[in-house]
Amino acid sequence: MTERLKVYLNEIQVGILDWDNGLDAFSFRYIDDYLVREGAIAISKSLPLRNDAFDALASRTFFENLLPPEVVRRKLEKILHHDYRNTFAFLKELGGDCAGAISLCPEDVEPGAGEDIVRELAEDEADEILRALPERPLLQGLLDGYRISVAGAQDKLVARIIGGCLALPLYGAASTHVVKPGMSICRDSVANECFCQRLASRLGMVAAKASILDIKGNAYYVSERYDRESKDGVVRRNLQEDFCQAMGVPPEEKYESDGGPSAVRCFFFLRNEGFGFAELSRFVDALVFNFVVGNADAHAKNFSILYKDGRPSLAPLYDMLSTAVYPNLTPRMAMNIGGAWDFGDVNGAAFDAFAKKCDINPKFVHSRIEWLAEVIPRSMDDVAAELSDEGHPSPIYGEISKQSLQRLSQVVGRKI
């Protein structure tokens, strides 16, 4: 038996996703009306515009990357009554508002048709919902009309923030923010992630806007969705895809050690896709920054391409947390640098090796490291003071700063 979902890019149907439940095989194809539409663009680098349907692997890989990982789906299977391995069922349940501008609807359902329905939450209700996230991921099964998918293993709520209060988008309305509670295994993770994101922005890097929201005495990390734009009260989605989707890599292979993309492979992918010097430089800066702040989780799903008016660019940086300050977490990086996997093994020679593998001058990479060494000490102090002034002081800022300067020193060969 074959089941079908309609695939939309904003309000325009672009294709259909078929699933043969006997073979567990997917097949995506663009519909004819979209292919002849003026200005039609592909929904992914891995799914270029064409008349023929895509094979089962390419079709599954792109759409499965829209879903949360197995660890979250295992929790959801008891709530939604679907086996965690049933990708199609989860796409049907969660596909109303995905990353970027993609949404999926059953054949007998139409998308929101421009309606913008949100439910504002009182503080007590927001507190109850956020506290329940570990047992009810993504708020599924609790509220009619809330069909939202977001990747990542961490507990999170996809919502809007209106006047400093949480609101839930319903029936396909677009979300604008991602809200994360603190992680029990990572002390002060909310302050940690906000510090790293703000630090990147303070340095002039393009990063998702970050803040901390207090609800009933609990702090929550808030990231403004860079794939959303608000104008005159109307929220517009922009197409985006993470590197796994763009490169046709299954989500379970997001880490290089599991067969996923390396930093060198990502660099060549961007260059081969026509990204210019400015975008390639941004990727190198991101690689250096993630090493310096100690983010071991900078894998291929934590880098994305953003499309505005059909033009691709490297998306703002997101999901940057200093994992190195937690002794219980691995020092092994998601992508090696010049053959070095652990933070303590990365030195100037490792960055030289990375540059040579990318066929770029090592002097360029070291110039970016030297720039960071010059500007980051004062910037870290400024961001720590800024967050403290906003009512969120934390010793974690000093710990991140101290370790970051140590890692910079081991690369440049002098004390920073």
C-alpha positions in Angstrom: 0.0 0.0 0.0 1.2 3.5 -0.9 0.6 6.5 1.3 1.3 10.1 0.2 2.1 13.5 1.7 2.0 16.8 -0.2 5.2 18.8 0.0 4.9 22.6 0.3 7.4 25.4 0.0 5.6 28.1 1.9 2.1 28.1 0.5 3.1 26.6 -2.9 2.9 22.8 -3.4 6.2 21.7 -5.0 5.9 17.9 -5.0 4.6 14.7 -3.5 6.3 12.2 -1.2 5.1 8.7 -1.6 5.8 5.9 0.8 5.4 2.2 0.1 4.7 0.8 3.5 5.4 -2.8 2.4 8.9 -2.0 1.2 9.4 1.0 3.6 10.5 2.9 0.4 10.2 6.6 -0.2 9.9 8.4 -3.5 9.8 12.2 -3.9 9.0 14.0 -7.2 8.3 17.6 -8.1 4.8 18.1 -9.6 4.5 19.4 -13.2 2.8 22.7 -12.1 5.7 23.6 -10.0 8.4 22.7 -12.5 6.9 25.1 -15.1 6.4 27.8 -12.5 8.4 31.0 -13.1 11.2 31.2 -10.4 10.9 27.6 -9.3 13.8 26.5 -7.1 14.9 23.2 -5.8 14.1 22.4 -2.2 17.6 21.0 -1.7 21.0 20.7 -3.4 20.5 17.0 -3.2 17.1 17.2 -4.9 17.6 19.3 -8.0 14.7 20.3 -10.2 13.8 17.5 -12.7 10.8 15.5 -14.0 11.9 12.1 -12.8 11.2 10.9 -9.2 14.1 10.5 -6.9 15.2 7.2 -5.6 14.4 5.8 -2.1 17.7 6.8 -0.6 17.8 10.4 -1.7 14.1 10.9 -0.9 14.3 9.4 2.6 17.6 11.1 3.4 16.3 14.7 2.8 13.0 14.3 4.6 14.3 12.2 7.5 16.7 15.0 8.2 13.7 17.2 9.0 12.8 15.1 12.0 14.2 14.9 15.5 16.7 12.1 16.1 16.1 8.6 17.3 16.5 9.4 21.0 13.6 11.9 20.8 11.4 9.7 18.5 11.8 6.8 21.0 10.1 9.1 23.6 7.4 10.2 21.1 6.5 6.7 20.0 4.6 6.1 23.2 2.8 9.4 22.9 2.0 9.3 19.1 1.6 5.5 19.0 4.0 5.1 16.1 7.2 3.1 16.0 10.2 5.4 16.3 11.5 3.9 13.0 8.4 4.9 11.1 9.7 7.9 9.3 6.6 8.5 7.3 4.3 8.5 10.3 6.5 11.0 12.1 6.6 13.3 9.0 2.8 13.1 8.9 2.5 14.0 12.6 5.2 16.7 12.8 5.5 18.1 9.3 3.3 21.1 9.6 6.2 23.5 10.4 9.7 22.2 9.7 13.1 23.9 9.5 13.2 26.3 6.7 10.1 26.7 4.5 9.1 23.1 4.0 5.9 21.7 5.3 4.1 18.4 4.6 0.4 17.7 4.6 -1.8 14.6 4.1 -3.7 14.5 0.8 -7.0 15.5 2.4 -5.5 18.4 4.4 -4.6 21.9 3.1 -1.9 24.1 4.7 -2.9 27.1 6.8 -3.9 29.1 3.7 -2.3 32.2 5.1 -4.0 32.0 8.4 -1.9 33.0 11.4 -3.3 31.2 14.4 -1.4 31.4 17.7 -2.2 30.6 21.3 -0.6 32.9 23.8 0.3 31.2 27.1 -0.1 32.5 30.6 3.0 32.3 32.7 1.7 29.3 34.7 0.8 27.4 31.6 4.1 28.2 29.9 5.9 27.0 33.0 4.0 23.7 33.0 4.6 23.1 29.3 8.3 23.8 29.5 8.8 21.6 32.6 7.0 18.7 30.8 9.3 18.7 27.8 11.5 15.8 29.0 8.5 13.6 29.1 6.6 15.1 26.2 9.1 16.3 23.6 8.1 19.0 21.2 4.8 19.2 23.1 3.4 16.4 20.9 0.0 14.9 21.6 -1.0 17.6 24.1 -2.5 20.4 21.9 -4.6 20.1 18.8 -3.1 21.8 15.7 0.5 21.8 17.0 2.4 19.9 14.3 6.0 21.1 14.4 9.3 19.3 13.8 12.8 20.4 14.7 16.1 18.4 14.6 18.4 17.9 17.6 18.4 15.7 20.6 18.0 18.4 23.3 14.6 19.2 24.8 13.2 22.3 23.1 9.9 24.1 22.4 9.3 25.7 19.0 7.2 28.8 19.5 6.8 32.5 19.2 7.6 35.1 21.7 5.1 38.0 21.8 5.7 40.8 24.3 8.1 38.6 26.3 5.5 35.9 26.6 5.4 32.4 24.9 2.8 31.7 22.2 2.2 28.5 20.3 1.7 28.6 16.5 -1.2 26.3 15.5 -2.5 24.7 12.3 0.6 25.4 10.2 1.3 28.9 11.4 5.0 29.7 11.4 7.1 29.6 14.6 9.8 32.3 15.2 11.8 31.1 18.2 13.4 28.0 19.7 13.2 27.7 23.5 15.5 25.3 25.4 15.5 24.5 29.1 18.7 23.9 30.9 20.3 20.4 30.5 20.7 18.4 33.7 24.1 17.0 32.6 25.4 20.5 31.7 25.6 23.0 34.5 24.4 26.5 33.4 23.9 25.3 29.8 21.4 28.2 29.2 24.0 30.8 30.1 26.7 28.8 28.3 25.0 28.7 25.0 23.8 32.3 25.2 27.3 33.4 26.0 28.8 31.5 23.0 26.2 32.8 20.6 26.5 36.4 21.8 30.3 36.2 21.6 30.1 35.1 18.0 27.9 38.1 17.2 30.1 40.5 19.2 33.0 39.4 17.1 31.1 40.3 13.9 30.3 36.7 12.9 26.8 36.1 11.6 25.0 34.1 14.3 21.4 33.5 15.4 20.2 36.1 17.9 20.2 34.7 21.5 18.6 35.7 24.7 17.5 34.3 28.1 13.9 34.1 29.1 12.9 33.9 32.7 9.6 32.0 33.6 8.6 31.4 37.2 12.2 31.6 38.4 13.7 29.3 35.7 16.0 30.5 32.9 15.4 29.3 29.3 17.7 29.8 26.3 15.9 31.5 23.4 17.2 31.5 19.8 15.5 33.6 17.2 14.9 31.6 14.1 17.1 32.9 11.3 14.9 31.1 8.7 11.9 33.4 9.6 11.3 37.0 8.8 8.6 39.2 10.2 7.2 42.1 8.3 4.1 44.1 9.1 3.1 41.4 11.6 3.3 38.6 9.0 5.9 35.8 9.5 7.5 34.6 6.4 9.5 31.3 6.1 12.8 31.2 4.2 14.1 27.9 2.7 17.1 26.4 4.5 18.8 23.0 4.7 21.5 21.7 6.9 24.7 20.2 5.4 23.4 16.6 5.8 20.4 17.4 3.7 22.4 19.4 1.1 25.0 16.7 0.8 22.6 13.7 0.9 23.9 12.4 4.2 21.5 10.4 6.5 21.0 12.1 9.9 22.6 9.1 11.8 25.8 9.9 10.0 26.1 13.6 11.0 29.3 12.9 12.9 32.5 12.5 10.9 33.4 9.4 13.0 30.2 7.8 11.9 31.0 8.3 8.3 29.6 11.8 8.0 31.1 15.0 6.5 34.5 16.2 7.6 35.5 19.9 7.8 37.5 19.4 4.6 34.6 17.8 2.8 32.2 20.6 3.9 34.7 23.2 2.6 35.0 21.5 -0.8 31.2 21.1 -1.0 30.7 24.8 -0.5 33.4 25.7 -3.0 32.1 23.2 -5.6 28.6 24.7 -5.2 29.9 28.1 -6.2 30.2 29.8 -2.8 32.6 32.6 -3.0 35.6 33.7 -0.8 33.4 35.6 1.7 31.3 32.5 2.5 34.3 30.2 2.6 36.0 32.5 5.0 32.9 32.5 7.2 33.1 28.7 7.3 36.8 28.8 8.3 36.0 31.4 11.0 33.2 29.1 12.3 35.5 26.2 12.5 38.1 28.2 14.4 35.5 29.7 16.7 34.0 26.4 17.6 37.4 25.0 18.4 38.3 28.0 20.6 35.1 28.1 22.6 35.3 24.3 23.0 32.2 23.2 21.1 32.8 19.5 20.3 29.3 19.1 18.8 29.8 21.2 15.6 28.6 18.4 13.3 27.2 18.6 9.8 23.6 19.2 11.0 24.8 22.3 12.9 25.8 24.0 9.7 23.2 25.1 7.2 22.6 26.9 3.9 20.0 29.7 3.9 18.1 30.7 0.7 16.7 34.2 0.4 15.1 35.1 -2.9 16.6 31.9 -4.3 20.1 32.9 -3.5 22.1 30.6 -1.2 24.4 31.7 1.6 26.0 30.1 4.7 23.3 30.3 7.4 23.9 32.1 10.7 25.7 30.0 13.3 23.6 28.2 15.8 23.7 25.5 18.5 27.0 26.7 19.9 27.7 25.4 23.4 31.0 25.1 25.1 31.1 21.4 25.8 34.7 21.5 26.9 33.9 23.0 30.3 32.0 19.8 31.3 34.5 17.0 32.3 31.7 14.5 31.8 31.5 15.2 28.0 33.9 14.0 25.4 36.7 16.2 24.2 36.5 14.5 20.8 35.3 16.9 18.2 32.6 16.2 15.7 35.0 17.1 12.9 38.7 16.6 13.1 41.1 19.5 12.4 44.1 18.4 10.3 43.8 14.9 11.7 43.5 16.0 15.4 40.3 14.9 17.1 40.7 16.1 20.7 40.9 19.7 21.8 44.2 19.1 23.5 45.8 17.8 20.3 45.0 20.8 18.1 47.9 23.1 17.4 49.2 25.3 14.7 50.3 22.3 12.6 46.8 20.9 12.7 45.4 24.0 11.2 48.2 24.0 8.6 47.2 20.4 7.6 43.6 21.4 7.4 44.5 24.3 5.1 46.6 22.2 2.8 43.8 19.6 2.5 41.5 22.4 1.5 44.0 23.7 -1.0 44.2 27.1 0.7 47.2 29.0 2.0 47.9 28.1 5.7 48.8 31.8 6.2 45.2 32.7 5.6 43.9 30.3 8.2 46.5 31.6 10.7 45.5 35.2 9.9 42.0 34.4 11.1 43.3 32.7 14.3 45.5 35.8 15.0 42.6 38.1 14.4 40.6 36.0 16.9 43.4 36.1 19.4 43.5 39.9 19.2 39.8 40.6 19.6 38.4 37.8 21.7 39.7 38.6 25.2 38.0 41.9 25.5 34.9 40.6 23.7 34.4 37.8 26.2 34.6 40.3 29.1 32.0 42.5 27.3 29.6 39.7 26.7 29.9 38.4 30.3 29.2 41.9 31.6 26.3 42.3 29.2 24.6 39.1 30.3 25.2 39.9 33.9 23.7 43.3 33.6 20.6 41.6 32.0 20.2 39.7 35.2 22.0 36.5 34.3 25.4 36.3 35.9 27.2 33.0 35.9 30.7 31.6 36.7 30.5 29.6 33.5 31.5 32.8 31.5 34.8 32.9 33.2 35.4 29.2 32.8 34.7 29.3 29.1 36.9 32.4 28.7 39.8 30.8 30.6 39.7 27.6 28.6 39.2 29.5 25.3 42.4 31.5 25.8 44.3 28.3 26.7 43.2 26.7 23.4 44.2 29.8 21.5 47.6 29.9 23.1 48.3 26.3 22.1 47.6 27.1 18.5 49.5 30.4 18.2 52.4 29.2 20.4 52.3 32.0 22.9 50.2 33.0 26.0 47.0 34.9 25.1 
